[in-house]
């Protein structure tokens, strides 16, 4: 007998006599405010069907001469033509990141920061709190542990606080990482997340010489950014965090051009944290990024970590409001592309790479299982090691659930990556074991975050129908599938272009 679930999401496997129109396993979801239905299969092939075609597909009555039949046959949705080897190969391709080890190593070189952000996730410390600076001994041990990864390449990311506040340790880590690269044969990439307010020409020259990628934060237009990211008054910046960030973004981009690097590929990346004040100003936010030459926007919703928990009454919002903002802003970004300004939205790029290219870009928070412990590690200033940066943020508020080594100087690599917390996180973030995710058509493209689940829902497994992360991920993918089904050719070309993975070779430090 065949069965059709009455829910908007579902998975179906019909046990009927095989014929040319009988469907193989698939999951489905009706797109909101539409008669279209998204269908996907285990390996992540997809189609968007009208209601009549969907009913014919489910009932096994599709006309074999129709274009829909041809599409579904090509994409492995029909039992009579199902190619098991092709499905297996596609799944292996999507999960190839599981063959590696921790690739991202976040080093919190200090908690000190000279900006005060209303949503600070890092639980920053005042500039005189030098006891929150990473020591040389801890820095050396952190680099040494990072290079024990089974991955042939790794990224070291400098975080804080404000990492420029402890620049000698940044330099020490850069130089030790280069030495370890030569000793181990591993390729290393160095990145820094900075508010740029402590940057100067001497520091910039060092970072450029050592090929450190620089990322900053821009929350939108001048007044919005300064309202959310306070910088104490100083003669050189007039108390404006925006002005100092704008100056250094332009200066660094200029330096890349002077070095002969392609400005379309080499430029300062900027992160955006969406607060309640951002929602109505989506157009200004996009225009600000475009004016600064920032070509990649990440329309991130606010997280519940650090100080954001205390300021939620000011900065938080319903996720339905966020999704309306996301649609408006991304529509506008697509229009900017049509007018010649190439920009992309990072959430969309991550999901589209999985949907259209069948590749996983290995963004550690949106994969199955997540990257905590097996794709990333966070090294705190005091030598403690965590399975994720969010886990480290929880530690700063007194919750050590995600602590995997109390002291990096005595930690053993196998004990860290094989820690019971890491094992539990892998199980909890495997979408094929999640009650709600197992039937979701977005299963091949999505991911859950155990630290976020733990913080907001009281369990690392979470309850997806109550999860704000799940709500956001579903809403964004609904939007993308609507676009793939209805957009004009120029927009579709832009969406396909967003899936292009172009390695920035200049920043890769290879063993000689």
N, C-alpha and C positions, 0 to 999 in steps of 0.2 A: 504494500500500500504506500502511497505517497502522502506526505504531510507538509503543510505550509504553516509555519509559525505565524501567530497573529501579532508578534512583537515587531518593532521597526527594524531590529537587527536580528540576525539569525544565521544558523548553519543548517544546510540540508544535504542529506545523502539518500537518494531514492533507491529503494531495493525493489526494483521492477525488472521485468525481462529486458535485456539489452536490445536497443534498436538505435537507429542512426541519430535520433534526437534526444535520447535520454541523457540528462545532465550527470556529470561527475560531481564530486564534492564541491560545494561552494558555500560562501557566506554572503549575506546581503544586508543592505540598509536602504530604506527609503529616504531620499534627500528631503530635508525640511522645506515646506512650502513649495513642493514640486511633485509631479507625477513620475519622476525619474527614480530609478533604483540602481544603486551601485552593487555590483557583484564582484567578488574576488575569490581566488582559490588559494590552496595551501602555499603555492610557490610565489604568490603575489601578482599574478596576472589579473587584469581587471577589465571591466566593461561597464558602461552606464547605459541602461536600457529604459525605454519607455514602458509604461505600465502594460500595454498589450504584448509587447515582445517579452517582458518579464514573465507574464502569465503563460505564454506559449513555451518559454524556456522551461519553467518549472513543471509544466504538465507534459513535457516531451512532445509537443506538437509543432515545434518550429519547422517552417518550410525549408528543406535542405537547399533550395535554390536561392534563398534570401541572403541579403548582405549581412544580416545579424547572425545567421547560421555560420557564414564563412568566418566572421570575426571571432565567434565563440569557439569554432573548431581550431582556428589558428592559435588561440590563446589557451587551449587545453581545458576547455570547459565541458566537452562532450565525451561521454564514456566510451563510445564506439571508436573514437579517434584519440583516446587519452594516451599521451606519451610519458610513461613513468620515468624514463631516463632523463628526458628534458626537464621534468619537474624536479627530479633529484638534483640535477646539475644547477638549476636556478636557485634552489634552496641553499645548496653548498656555497654558491657565489654570494648570496646574501649574508651568510653566517661566517664568512671567512675571517672576520675579525676575532672569532673565538679561538683561532689557531695561534694568536699572539698572546702577549702578556700586557701588563700595564704600560700604556704608551704615554699617558699624560701624568706628569709629576708636578704638582702645584706646591710651590715653596713659599710659605708665608714668612717673609724675612723680617717683618715687624708688624705690630698692631698699631704703631703710631701713625697718625694721619692729621694733616693740617686743615682738612675740610670736615665739615659736619653735615652729613646727609640725613634727611628726614627718615629715610628707609634703610639706613646702613645695615647690611647683612653681616658685616665682618666684625661687629662689636668693636669698633675702632677705639684706640686709646689716645690720650692727649700727647702732645709732642714731647713733653718732659718724661714720659713713661718709658725710659730707655731700658727698663728691665724686660720689656716686650720685644727687644731686638734679638734676632737669631745670632748666636755666637759662631765664631769661626769653626769650632769643633763640631757643632751641630750641623753647620752648613756642609762641611766635608763629609760627614757621615750620611747626610741626606743624599748628596750626589752619588756617593758610593753605593748606597742601597738602590737608588733609581737605576743605575747602570747594571744592576743584577737582573733586570727584567729580561724575560725570554723574548721580548720583541726585538727585532733587528734595528728598530729606530725608536726614538723617544723624543718627547717635547718637555722641556722644563719651563714652567710658567711662573714668573715672579708675581706674587700677590702681597697684599697687606690687609689692613692699613694701607699706607702709601709706600711702596717699595723704594722709591727714591730717598726716603727718609733714612734708609740704612744702605746707602749706595756701596760702601766698601764690601759688604757681604754679597751684593749683587755681582760686583766685579770678581770676587773670590769664586763664586759659583760658576760664573762664565768661564773663567780660566781653568778651573778644575774639570768642568764638563768637557772642554776641548781636549784636555789631557786624557780623560777617560775614554773619549771617543777614539783617540789614537790607540789606546791600549786594548780596547774591546772590539774595535771594528764596527761599532754602532754609529749610525747617523743620528745627530742631535739637532734639534731646533730649539731656539731660545725665544721666549715671548715675555712681554711685560704688560701688566694691566696697571695703568697709572693715571692719576688725575692731571698730571703734567705741571702742576703748580710749583714743584720744586726743580723743574728741569732748568738746565743752563747749557751753554754751548759746549762746555767741557764734558758734561755728562752725555750730551747728545753725540759728540764725536766718538766717545767710547762705545756707546750703544750701536752706532752705525758701523764702527770698525769691527765689532764682534757680532754683527748681523743679528741683533736682537729686534724682533718684531715688536712694534709698539701699538698698544690698544688703549683707548681712553673711554670716557663716558661723556655723552652729550644727551641731555634729557629733552632737548627741544630749543625753542627760541630763547634769546638772551634772558628775558625776565623769568621764564619758567625754570630754566636751568639754575639761575642764581637763587631762586626761591627754594629750590629743593636741595641744592648743594652749596652750603654756606662756606665762604672763604674769608678769614679775618682780613680786615682792612690793611693794606700795605701800599706804599707809594708806587710800586711797579704795576699793580693790577687794579687799583681803585676798589679793592674788595670784591671784584667780580671773578668768580670761578669760570664763567663763560669766556670772558675776554682772554684770560691766560690760556685756556684750552684752545681757543680759536687761534691765538698767535702761534702756539707750538704745533698744532695740526698743520697749519700752512707752512711753517718753517721746516717741519720734517718732510712733508710732501715735496717741498722745494729741493731738499737735500737728496731725495731719491732721484729726482729728475737730473740734478747735477751729476749724480753718480752714473747716469746713463741707463737707469731702470725705467721700464714701461710704466707710466703713471696710471694706466688702466688696471694694472696688476699690483703695483707697489704703492700703497698709500696707507695712511693711518686708518685703522678700523675703529669704530666707535660703538659702544654699547648704549642702549636706551633702556631705562627702567620706567615702565608705564605706571603712573600714579593716577589718582582720581582727577587731578588737575590736567592731565594729558589728554583725557578722553575726547573733549570737545575741540581740541587743538591739533587734530591729526594732520591737517593740511600744513599748518605752520611747522610741525615737527618734521614732516617729509621735506619741505622746502629748506629748512635749516640744514639738514644733512646734505642736501644737494648743493647748497651754497658753499659748504665747507669742503666739497670734493669727496665726501664720504659715499662710497658706492655700495655699501652693504649695510642694511638696517636690520636689527634684530628687535622686533616689536615685543619684547618680553613683558609678561605680566609681573606684578610684584610678587615676591616670595615672602613666606611667613617667618623668616629667620632673622636673628639679631634684633636691632632696634625696631624693625618694621612691625614686630609684634606689639610694641607699645604705642606706635603711631598709627595703628590700623584705622582708628576712627577718622583719621585725616586723609590717609593715602589709599585705603582699600576701596573696593567697588564690586558689584555683582559681575560674575564672569560673562553674563549675557551682554552687559554694557561693553565689556572688553571686546567681545567678538564682533559687535557692531562697529566699534572703533577699528578693529583689525581689518574688517572688510573695506571700510571707507579708505583707510590709509593704503592698503595694498592695491585697491583699485586705482588710487591716485599715483602710486609708484608705477603701475602698468601704463598709465597715461603719460607719465614723465618719460618712460622708455619710448613711447611712440613719437614724442617730440624731440628725441635725440639724446636725452640724458639717461645713460645706462646705470640703473640701480637695481638692486634685488632685495627682497625680504628674506631673511635667513631661515625663519621657520619654513616658509614655502619652499626654499631651495632644498632643505633637508628632506622634507616629505616628497617633493617632486623627484629628487634623485632616486629615491626608493621606488616610487610609482612608475616613473617613465623610463628610467635607466636600468632598473633592476639591480642597482648597486646600493650598498649601505655606506654612507659617508663617515660612519663611525662616530657620530655625535653621541657622546656617552650617556646623556640623559634621555635620549630617544632611540633606544635599541632594546632588543630582547635577547638574553638578559641585559640589564643595565651595566654600566661600566664600573660601578663601585667595587674597588678591590681587584678586579680582573682587567680593568681598562684604565684605571686611574688610582692615584694615591695622593693624599694631602699631607704635607710635612709642616707641622706647626713650628712656630718660633722657638718653643721650649723643648723640641725634640720628640714630642708625641706625634704619632702617625695615625691617620684616619682613612677609612675606605672611600671617603668623598669629601669635597670641600663643605658641603652642607652638613656632613657629620661633624666636621671641625667647628662649624658655626654653632651647632647644638652644644658642643663641648664648652664653648665660651659662655653658654647660658646654664651650665651645670649638668648637661646630659651627655654621658660618655658611652652611649649605646654603640656608636660606630668607631670607637677607639680600637685599633688593631695592633698597636705597639706602644707601650708607655715611653720608650726611649729609643730613638733611632740609632743611638750609638751601640746598643746591645741587641738590636733587632736582627732576626734571621729572615732572609727573604721568603723562604718556604713557609715559615710560621705566619708571616704577614699575609701572603696571598692565599694561604690555606686556613686562615683564621675562621673559627666558627661563624663569626658575624658575616664574613665575606661569603661563606657557603650558604648561609641563610638568605643573604641578599640575592644571590644568584637564583635560588629556588623561588623566592618571593617575586622576583621581577621577570620570571619566565612567563610570557603571556599565554603560552599554551597550557599553563597550570592555573591561570586566573579565571574564576567562575564567569565573570562578565566578559573578559577579553577573549576567551576561547571561541566564542560565537560571533565576535565582532569582525566585520569585513576589513577593518583597518588594522587587524592583527599583524599582517606582514610588514607594516610600515611604522609601527608605533613603539612605545616604551613607557614604562612606569618607573617612578623614583621612590626607592624604599625610605630614604630619609624624609622626604616630603610626606609620604604616607604615615610614617611614624609620628611626625610632628602634628599633622592635621587630623589624622584618623585613629591614632593610637595603636596601630599595628603596621609592621613593615609590608604586609600583604595588601593592606588597604581595602577599601570597598569602592570599586571604580565608579559606580553610579552616584557616589557621594563625593568623588574626587574632583577638585577644581582643575587639576592637571588633565585628567581624562576629559573633562568638559571642554577645555581649551583645545586639546588635540583633536577631538572629534569635530569641533566647530571649524577649525582651520581646514581639516581634510574635507569636510562637507563643502566648504567654499571652493577648494581646489578642484574637486570633482565636478562641481557645477561649472567652473570655468572650462575644464577640459571637455565638457559636454556641449557648451554653448558659445564659447568665445570665438571671436573672429580669427582669421589666419595669422594676423600680425601679433595678436596677444598670445596665441598658441606658440608661435615662434619664440617669443620672449620667455614663456614658461619653460620651453625646452632648453633655451640658452642658460637658464638659471641652474640647470643640472650639470653644467660643464665643470669638471674638477680640474683646475689648473694649478699644478704645484708651483709654488714660488721658490724656484730653485736657488735663487740668491741667498735665501735664508737657511738653506740646508747646509749644515756643517758636516762634511763627510771625512772619514779617516783618510789620511794621505797614503 
